[in-house]
Amino acid sequence: MTSGLSTIGMVLKSRAWEGAGPEGVTPTQAQALESLRERPASLGVLAARLGASTATASNAVSALVHKGLVVKEPGSDKRSITLRLTESGASMADRTSAWPDFLSRAVETLDPGEQTAMLRSLVKVIRTLQHNGDIPPQRICLTCRHFHPHLHAGSAEPHHCAYLNEPFGDRHLRLDCAEQVDASPEQQRRAWQRFVSQQTRPAGT
Ligand code: SF4
């Protein structure tokens, strides 16, 4: 299992260099461009989205500013700084963000049940890494104030998002949700216990 993940990690790293290297940016810089293309962010928020330390994100941003791909603008409270793509940065992001397609094609060979199980497993691994302090906070359902796992127990869509006020199943668990708001540590602990102690009924059964 871990050797399988290592292989995928190595392939991703090498493919990232293949995609980003010729464009003159590193994989971390390419990830920063893609994230800022989605929406501008402060340095701290960008570091969290990348799962990187503030120092690593800061180095990537400095290089991108130097290349004219990112600008720093005053934030809403005038003390903070917002990072935004320039026009060249946006077109660079279009080019460098194309590389993960090969991974999507590989994942599409899994049937829907396998894809859902894989997502559920990834969510658990990411939440554990975050809980142990091995990666910065990610915007996942399992740490969200709006997440109520197995509120509709026994259903194929057992979880509930209070923000959307809708039920949803494992296949719609989010790994980077813009509406995520951190729950209290106690709420996160309870959500985790409930999530891991119950299985979702497969769709159509
Ligand atoms: S707001 Fe987003 S992260 Fe929170 S429960 Fe709903 S879908 Fe999940």
Boltz pocket constraint, residues with backbone or C-beta under 6 A from the ligand:
constraints:
  - pocket:
      binder: B
      contacts: [[A, 139], [A, 140], [A, 141], [A, 142], [A, 144], [A, 145], [A, 146], [A, 147], [A, 148], [A, 160], [A, 161], [A, 162], [A, 163], [A, 164], [A, 172], [A, 174], [A, 177], [A, 178], [A, 179], [A, 180], [A, 181]]
      max_distance: 6.0
